[in-house]
Amino acid sequence: MSRSRPLKLVVRCKRMTPVRWLNRTTGRLIRWADSRNAWEPSIAIGRLAQAEAGATAVEFALVLPMFLTLVFGTVEFGLLLWTQQALQETAIAGARCVAIAQGSNPTTSPCASGGTTSYIDNVANGWGLTLASVTANTPTSGACKGLSQVTLTSTFTSVAPSLVNLATGGITLTASACYPNNP
């Protein structure tokens, strides 16, 4: 008796012709594809949906404006705070100078004989500030009653006005300081 072998069902597929894409500069093979399906629209859209090659660039392009706004906003806010602090320090120095000038020995003060405004301007220039107005007096009422008081006003202008929209003409900053008069 002869042994019978089981029958095998063999299904043959159509022969798929590979399409080669060669990189012209390196000569290396880039992709193999079925020639029948290589340019079929539904497959091309599916490949495009699964592609991740430009995802990083797109994400970077979306995040970059927000990141730059945050960075420039932080720098501008820091400069604004620094300018306000420099204006306050100038007001303190001016009030001290006025108080010393009103004491018993006013000749030792740079604010003696009407030099108050020039002294305060020199201190402000040392900080890199330009003052809009300077007021030095001895008020008779209020929180600084009987003390030497200096009130300064300056305008803050942005370093990058085209990138950061500030109020027209800048932001007005004011600083005031009181100092006890010397006897």
Secondary structure, DSSP 8 states (H G I E B T S, - for coil): -----------------EEEEE-TTT--EEEEEETTTTT-HHHHHHHHHH--TTHHHHHHHHHHHHHHHHHHHHHHHHHHHHHHHHHHHHHHHHHHHHHHHTSS-GGGSTTGGGTHHHHHHHHHHHHT--EEEEEEE--SSSTTTTSEEEEEEEEE--SSTTTS--STT-EEEEEEEEE----
